[in-house]
Amino acid sequence: MDSIRNRATDQLPMVLLTLLSIVQALALEFLWDHLRHRPDLYEYSWAAILGWLQIAASLNGIILIWLTYAGMVMRFRWTPSTADSIMPFFVGLIEFLLIDMMGPDKLGRWLLVLAMIFVTMIAVSHHVMRRARRDPANERFFEQFSPATPRDFMPKIVVIIALVLSGGWLWHSGDHGWLALFALLGCLIVLGYQTHDAARYWNRSMGGG
């Protein structure tokens, strides 16, 4: 049994990154197809401004998902579960839905789908970290940190609530004005910070500053 567990643990990074890279490639192709079939993006208009902000946020989200997964499998070792193989498909479906919902007339729903991505990635990260903490190979890293508490998730919970409230309001009101602009700028700021945080966490894991 131990040999099977060790084999599965050793193969997990390759299998997971291969699977996720296929999903991410399809998401990027879907995003590129969206760019090619949105002539309004190349006009000087309010819709074009909102559209390019959505595209930037969607691309940042795709990159952040890759960084999260790649960072976990390259830094930590854990015994895989069935959920580890299923979640990349679920994440991919949400990414496709996010891109499909792009456009000023669907901005409210797009924000709600973005909130789903945040919820999913929090669940994935927490699931992996709990399993990685049990593996002696990661002991040196986890001895520096106590297990996460609900308080540690509060900033992300606040972001998710903000996305749900703003998305619900924009969907209900159909407003495509300044509130939509501020919501998209807020998304870019949060996603940019998360990307920076992922890089900082990586450096810390590698023993850097």
C-alpha positions as YAML, in Angstrom:
chain: A
units: angstrom
residues:
- id: 1
  name: MET
  ca: [0.00, 0.00, 0.00]
- id: 2
  name: ASP
  ca: [2.84, 2.37, 0.85]
- id: 3
  name: SER
  ca: [4.42, 1.79, -2.57]
- id: 4
  name: ILE
  ca: [1.13, 2.69, -4.30]
- id: 5
  name: ARG
  ca: [0.78, 5.82, -2.16]
- id: 6
  name: ASN
  ca: [4.35, 6.86, -2.88]
- id: 7
  name: ARG
  ca: [3.90, 6.26, -6.60]
- id: 8
  name: ALA
  ca: [0.71, 8.34, -6.66]
- id: 9
  name: THR
  ca: [2.35, 11.12, -4.66]
- id: 10
  name: ASP
  ca: [5.38, 11.18, -6.96]
- id: 11
  name: GLN
  ca: [3.25, 11.27, -10.12]
- id: 12
  name: LEU
  ca: [0.79, 13.90, -8.87]
- id: 13
  name: PRO
  ca: [2.73, 17.06, -9.94]
- id: 14
  name: MET
  ca: [3.16, 15.85, -13.52]
- id: 15
  name: VAL
  ca: [-0.43, 14.63, -13.86]
- id: 16
  name: LEU
  ca: [-1.97, 17.71, -12.24]
- id: 17
  name: LEU
  ca: [0.08, 20.26, -14.18]
- id: 18
  name: THR
  ca: [-0.49, 18.42, -17.47]
- id: 19
  name: LEU
  ca: [-4.22, 18.37, -16.87]
- id: 20
  name: LEU
  ca: [-4.33, 22.00, -15.78]
- id: 21
  name: SER
  ca: [-2.16, 23.17, -18.69]
- id: 22
  name: ILE
  ca: [-4.66, 21.66, -21.14]
- id: 23
  name: VAL
  ca: [-7.55, 23.39, -19.37]
- id: 24
  name: GLN
  ca: [-5.68, 26.72, -19.26]
- id: 25
  name: ALA
  ca: [-4.76, 26.47, -22.95]
- id: 26
  name: LEU
  ca: [-8.42, 25.98, -23.84]
- id: 27
  name: ALA
  ca: [-9.40, 28.94, -21.66]
- id: 28
  name: LEU
  ca: [-6.82, 31.17, -23.37]
- id: 29
  name: GLU
  ca: [-8.02, 30.03, -26.78]
- id: 30
  name: PHE
  ca: [-11.60, 30.85, -25.74]
- id: 31
  name: LEU
  ca: [-10.44, 34.28, -24.55]
- id: 32
  name: TRP
  ca: [-8.61, 34.92, -27.83]
- id: 33
  name: ASP
  ca: [-11.72, 33.91, -29.77]
- id: 34
  name: HIS
  ca: [-13.69, 36.43, -27.73]
- id: 35
  name: LEU
  ca: [-11.22, 39.16, -28.71]
- id: 36
  name: ARG
  ca: [-11.57, 38.32, -32.39]
- id: 37
  name: HIS
  ca: [-15.37, 38.47, -32.34]
- id: 38
  name: ARG
  ca: [-15.85, 41.71, -30.38]
- id: 39
  name: PRO
  ca: [-15.51, 44.54, -32.94]
- id: 40
  name: ASP
  ca: [-16.74, 47.03, -30.34]
- id: 41
  name: LEU
  ca: [-13.48, 46.53, -28.43]
- id: 42
  name: TYR
  ca: [-11.65, 48.41, -31.15]
- id: 43
  name: GLU
  ca: [-13.88, 51.47, -31.04]
- id: 44
  name: TYR
  ca: [-13.45, 54.47, -28.77]
- id: 45
  name: SER
  ca: [-16.40, 53.91, -26.46]
- id: 46
  name: TRP
  ca: [-17.37, 53.25, -22.86]
- id: 47
  name: ALA
  ca: [-18.19, 49.64, -23.75]
- id: 48
  name: ALA
  ca: [-14.65, 49.18, -25.11]
- id: 49
  name: ILE
  ca: [-13.13, 50.50, -21.87]
- id: 50
  name: LEU
  ca: [-15.21, 48.11, -19.77]
- id: 51
  name: GLY
  ca: [-14.51, 45.30, -22.22]
- id: 52
  name: TRP
  ca: [-10.73, 45.66, -22.04]
- id: 53
  name: LEU
  ca: [-10.84, 45.85, -18.25]
- id: 54
  name: GLN
  ca: [-12.83, 42.60, -18.23]
- id: 55
  name: ILE
  ca: [-10.30, 40.99, -20.55]
- id: 56
  name: ALA
  ca: [-7.38, 42.11, -18.37]
- id: 57
  name: ALA
  ca: [-9.08, 40.81, -15.23]
- id: 58
  name: SER
  ca: [-9.96, 37.49, -16.89]
- id: 59
  name: LEU
  ca: [-6.39, 37.00, -18.11]
- id: 60
  name: ASN
  ca: [-5.03, 37.85, -14.67]
- id: 61
  name: GLY
  ca: [-7.45, 35.34, -13.15]
- id: 62
  name: ILE
  ca: [-6.27, 32.58, -15.51]
- id: 63
  name: ILE
  ca: [-2.64, 33.34, -14.69]
- id: 64
  name: LEU
  ca: [-3.37, 33.42, -10.96]
- id: 65
  name: ILE
  ca: [-5.03, 29.99, -11.10]
- id: 66
  name: TRP
  ca: [-1.95, 28.60, -12.83]
- id: 67
  name: LEU
  ca: [0.39, 30.21, -10.28]
- id: 68
  name: THR
  ca: [-1.66, 28.79, -7.42]
- id: 69
  name: TYR
  ca: [-1.64, 25.24, -8.74]
- id: 70
  name: ALA
  ca: [1.95, 25.32, -10.00]
- id: 71
  name: GLY
  ca: [3.14, 26.79, -6.71]
- id: 72
  name: MET
  ca: [1.41, 24.09, -4.67]
- id: 73
  name: VAL
  ca: [2.65, 21.07, -6.64]
- id: 74
  name: MET
  ca: [6.23, 22.35, -6.92]
- id: 75
  name: ARG
  ca: [6.54, 23.37, -3.27]
- id: 76
  name: PHE
  ca: [4.63, 20.67, -1.41]
- id: 77
  name: ARG
  ca: [4.16, 16.94, -1.39]
- id: 78
  name: TRP
  ca: [0.85, 15.33, -0.44]
- id: 79
  name: THR
  ca: [-1.06, 12.11, -0.98]
- id: 80
  name: PRO
  ca: [-3.59, 12.79, -3.76]
- id: 81
  name: SER
  ca: [-7.31, 12.34, -3.38]
- id: 82
  name: THR
  ca: [-10.02, 12.00, -6.02]
- id: 83
  name: ALA
  ca: [-10.82, 15.70, -5.57]
- id: 84
  name: ASP
  ca: [-7.32, 16.61, -6.77]
- id: 85
  name: SER
  ca: [-8.13, 15.08, -10.17]
- id: 86
  name: ILE
  ca: [-11.66, 16.48, -10.39]
- id: 87
  name: MET
  ca: [-11.12, 20.10, -9.33]
- id: 88
  name: PRO
  ca: [-9.11, 21.20, -12.42]
- id: 89
  name: PHE
  ca: [-12.11, 20.27, -14.59]
- id: 90
  name: PHE
  ca: [-14.42, 22.24, -12.32]
- id: 91
  name: VAL
  ca: [-12.06, 25.22, -12.33]
- id: 92
  name: GLY
  ca: [-11.89, 25.03, -16.13]
- id: 93
  name: LEU
  ca: [-15.67, 25.08, -16.44]
- id: 94
  name: ILE
  ca: [-15.84, 28.21, -14.29]
- id: 95
  name: GLU
  ca: [-13.11, 29.84, -16.40]
- id: 96
  name: PHE
  ca: [-15.06, 29.11, -19.59]
- id: 97
  name: LEU
  ca: [-18.22, 30.49, -17.98]
- id: 98
  name: LEU
  ca: [-16.30, 33.62, -16.92]
- id: 99
  name: ILE
  ca: [-15.17, 34.25, -20.49]
- id: 100
  name: ASP
  ca: [-18.60, 33.45, -21.90]
- id: 101
  name: MET
  ca: [-20.13, 36.06, -19.58]
- id: 102
  name: MET
  ca: [-17.84, 38.82, -20.83]
- id: 103
  name: GLY
  ca: [-19.51, 41.91, -22.24]
- id: 104
  name: PRO
  ca: [-21.04, 45.06, -20.68]
- id: 105
  name: ASP
  ca: [-24.55, 43.61, -20.75]
- id: 106
  name: LYS
  ca: [-23.45, 40.61, -18.65]
- id: 107
  name: LEU
  ca: [-21.12, 42.39, -16.24]
- id: 108
  name: GLY
  ca: [-23.19, 41.60, -13.15]
- id: 109
  name: ARG
  ca: [-23.20, 37.89, -13.90]
- id: 110
  name: TRP
  ca: [-19.49, 38.03, -14.78]
- id: 111
  name: LEU
  ca: [-18.71, 39.39, -11.30]
- id: 112
  name: LEU
  ca: [-20.73, 36.58, -9.71]
- id: 113
  name: VAL
  ca: [-18.76, 33.99, -11.69]
- id: 114
  name: LEU
  ca: [-15.51, 35.68, -10.62]
- id: 115
  name: ALA
  ca: [-16.68, 35.30, -7.02]
- id: 116
  name: MET
  ca: [-17.19, 31.58, -7.73]
- id: 117
  name: ILE
  ca: [-13.56, 31.34, -8.87]
- id: 118
  name: PHE
  ca: [-12.36, 32.94, -5.63]
- id: 119
  name: VAL
  ca: [-14.47, 30.51, -3.57]
- id: 120
  name: THR
  ca: [-13.23, 27.52, -5.56]
- id: 121
  name: MET
  ca: [-9.55, 28.45, -5.33]
- id: 122
  name: ILE
  ca: [-9.84, 29.05, -1.58]
- id: 123
  name: ALA
  ca: [-11.38, 25.58, -1.22]
- id: 124
  name: VAL
  ca: [-8.67, 24.01, -3.41]
- id: 125
  name: SER
  ca: [-5.82, 25.71, -1.54]
- id: 126
  name: HIS
  ca: [-7.25, 24.82, 1.87]
- id: 127
  name: HIS
  ca: [-7.79, 21.19, 0.81]
- id: 128
  name: VAL
  ca: [-4.22, 20.87, -0.44]
- id: 129
  name: MET
  ca: [-2.66, 22.63, 2.54]
- id: 130
  name: ARG
  ca: [-4.46, 20.38, 5.03]
- id: 131
  name: ARG
  ca: [-3.18, 17.28, 3.24]
- id: 132
  name: ALA
  ca: [0.32, 18.70, 2.73]
- id: 133
  name: ARG
  ca: [0.59, 19.50, 6.45]
- id: 134
  name: ARG
  ca: [0.24, 15.78, 7.20]
- id: 135
  name: ASP
  ca: [3.18, 14.78, 5.02]
- id: 136
  name: PRO
  ca: [6.53, 14.72, 6.88]
- id: 137
  name: ALA
  ca: [8.29, 15.98, 3.73]
- id: 138
  name: ASN
  ca: [6.70, 19.41, 4.29]
- id: 139
  name: GLU
  ca: [7.37, 19.56, 8.02]
- id: 140
  name: ARG
  ca: [10.16, 22.13, 7.75]
- id: 141
  name: PHE
  ca: [7.85, 24.60, 6.01]
- id: 142
  name: PHE
  ca: [4.71, 24.09, 8.07]
- id: 143
  name: GLU
  ca: [6.49, 24.25, 11.41]
- id: 144
  name: GLN
  ca: [6.82, 27.99, 10.72]
- id: 145
  name: PHE
  ca: [3.04, 28.45, 10.43]
- id: 146
  name: SER
  ca: [0.10, 27.47, 12.58]
- id: 147
  name: PRO
  ca: [-2.98, 25.98, 10.87]
- id: 148
  name: ALA
  ca: [-5.27, 28.51, 9.20]
- id: 149
  name: THR
  ca: [-8.19, 29.88, 11.20]
- id: 150
  name: PRO
  ca: [-11.41, 31.55, 9.96]
- id: 151
  name: ARG
  ca: [-9.77, 34.91, 10.67]
- id: 152
  name: ASP
  ca: [-7.08, 34.19, 8.06]
- id: 153
  name: PHE
  ca: [-9.78, 33.91, 5.39]
- id: 154
  name: MET
  ca: [-11.53, 37.17, 6.28]
- id: 155
  name: PRO
  ca: [-9.85, 39.37, 3.60]
- id: 156
  name: LYS
  ca: [-10.86, 36.93, 0.87]
- id: 157
  name: ILE
  ca: [-14.35, 36.56, 2.33]
- id: 158
  name: VAL
  ca: [-14.72, 40.36, 2.20]
- id: 159
  name: VAL
  ca: [-13.64, 40.33, -1.47]
- id: 160
  name: ILE
  ca: [-16.14, 37.57, -2.28]
- id: 161
  name: ILE
  ca: [-18.97, 39.43, -0.52]
- id: 162
  name: ALA
  ca: [-18.05, 42.64, -2.40]
- id: 163
  name: LEU
  ca: [-18.10, 40.76, -5.72]
- id: 164
  name: VAL
  ca: [-21.45, 39.16, -4.95]
- id: 165
  name: LEU
  ca: [-23.05, 42.44, -3.84]
- id: 166
  name: SER
  ca: [-21.71, 44.49, -6.74]
- id: 167
  name: GLY
  ca: [-22.48, 41.73, -9.23]
- id: 168
  name: GLY
  ca: [-26.00, 41.32, -7.92]
- id: 169
  name: TRP
  ca: [-26.62, 45.06, -8.04]
- id: 170
  name: LEU
  ca: [-25.28, 45.46, -11.57]
- id: 171
  name: TRP
  ca: [-27.27, 42.45, -12.78]
- id: 172
  name: HIS
  ca: [-30.45, 43.78, -11.21]
- id: 173
  name: SER
  ca: [-30.00, 47.42, -12.22]
- id: 174
  name: GLY
  ca: [-28.34, 46.95, -15.61]
- id: 175
  name: ASP
  ca: [-26.02, 49.86, -14.74]
- id: 176
  name: HIS
  ca: [-23.01, 50.07, -17.06]
- id: 177
  name: GLY
  ca: [-21.70, 53.39, -15.80]
- id: 178
  name: TRP
  ca: [-19.21, 54.45, -13.15]
- id: 179
  name: LEU
  ca: [-20.14, 51.68, -10.71]
- id: 180
  name: ALA
  ca: [-19.25, 49.11, -13.35]
- id: 181
  name: LEU
  ca: [-15.92, 50.86, -13.96]
- id: 182
  name: PHE
  ca: [-15.05, 50.99, -10.25]
- id: 183
  name: ALA
  ca: [-16.05, 47.33, -9.84]
- id: 184
  name: LEU
  ca: [-13.72, 46.26, -12.65]
- id: 185
  name: LEU
  ca: [-10.87, 48.42, -11.38]
- id: 186
  name: GLY
  ca: [-11.37, 46.87, -7.95]
- id: 187
  name: CYS
  ca: [-11.19, 43.40, -9.50]
- id: 188
  name: LEU
  ca: [-7.90, 44.27, -11.22]
- id: 189
  name: ILE
  ca: [-6.43, 45.63, -8.00]
- id: 190
  name: VAL
  ca: [-7.44, 42.54, -6.02]
- id: 191
  name: LEU
  ca: [-6.23, 40.12, -8.69]
- id: 192
  name: GLY
  ca: [-2.98, 42.05, -9.05]
- id: 193
  name: TYR
  ca: [-2.42, 41.92, -5.30]
- id: 194
  name: GLN
  ca: [-3.19, 38.19, -5.24]
- id: 195
  name: THR
  ca: [-0.65, 37.62, -8.01]
- id: 196
  name: HIS
  ca: [1.96, 39.64, -6.11]
- id: 197
  name: ASP
  ca: [1.10, 37.72, -2.93]
- id: 198
  name: ALA
  ca: [1.51, 34.39, -4.74]
- id: 199
  name: ALA
  ca: [4.98, 35.47, -5.92]
- id: 200
  name: ARG
  ca: [5.92, 36.64, -2.43]
- id: 201
  name: TYR
  ca: [4.71, 33.40, -0.89]
- id: 202
  name: TRP
  ca: [6.73, 31.45, -3.45]
- id: 203
  name: ASN
  ca: [9.91, 33.36, -2.58]
- id: 204
  name: ARG
  ca: [9.29, 32.77, 1.10]
- id: 205
  name: SER
  ca: [8.80, 29.05, 0.51]
- id: 206
  name: MET
  ca: [12.07, 28.91, -1.42]
- id: 207
  name: GLY
  ca: [13.90, 30.61, 1.44]
- id: 208
  name: GLY
  ca: [14.05, 34.01, -0.24]
- id: 209
  name: GLY
  ca: [12.94, 37.37, 1.10]
...
